[in-house]
Amino acid sequence: MLLIPAIDLKDGHCVRLRQGEMNDATVFSEAPADMARHWLDQGARRLHLVDLNGAFAGKPVNGKAIRAIVGEVDDDIPVQLGGGIRDLDTIERYLDEGISYVIIGTAAVKNPGLLHDACGAFPGHIIVGLDARDGKAAVDGWSKLTGHDIVDLAKKFEDYGVEAVIYTDIGRDGMLTGVNIEATVRLARALRIPVIASGGVASLADIEALCAIEDEGVSAAITGRAIYEGTLDFAAGQARADELTAARAR
């Protein structure tokens, strides 16, 4: 089980939102590249970046901060990025700049053809981000709820060739209320590709609960507010996940 620190970017700063509300942001660092170095030093094996302004604007906004982060980690670990990615040119530019995986969220739901084309043009580098409330997909920075069932969408996108699915329960994101294990397992069981859990990771207990369902196809978990506010020690969480994974392998 891989723990992935989240660096959410708003106006060039590292922030965390509650339930995706841009007006409910807590600034944790004004130097996102330094924060990236911190998580790398803590043993992170991948970083998760979100251009929050981009997600709402529908185009990249925090390019300077993103380039600084990529330059800081310097190919030491993969970086995945989402937010405001709406065309193939943007994907190509990010990959050329050193991003390892591009996450397509709203555009995948609104314009499935883009996701299909992206998987064909950049195989192995495309992850789909599916955000849900009560099993239905949300788009446009979580501001709009659609009638699309998450499992049905994920199965369709799996056929396109996406590398993985990031599943976020937006009712829990940034709330430190625990992961929606039931919904995450339901999605993972329906797919052959890995599911990355997101939203609600708050403590070592959540890490242990996620490790218990790793064999269902849940390969990683993104964590944000918990590691910034200290309810979860990142290094200890990854060490515990590694311990449980090793125990199952014996």
PyMOL commands that set and color helices and strands:
alter all, ss='L'
color gray80, all
select helices_A, chain A and resi 32-41+52-57+63-73+88-96+106-110+112-121+150-160+181-189+204-211+214-216+225-229+234-249
alter helices_A, ss='H'
color red, helices_A
select strands_A, chain A and resi 2-10+13-18+21-29+47-51+79-82+101-104+126-133+136-139+144-149+164-169+195-198+218-223
alter strands_A, ss='S'
color yellow, strands_A
deselect
rebuild
show_as cartoon
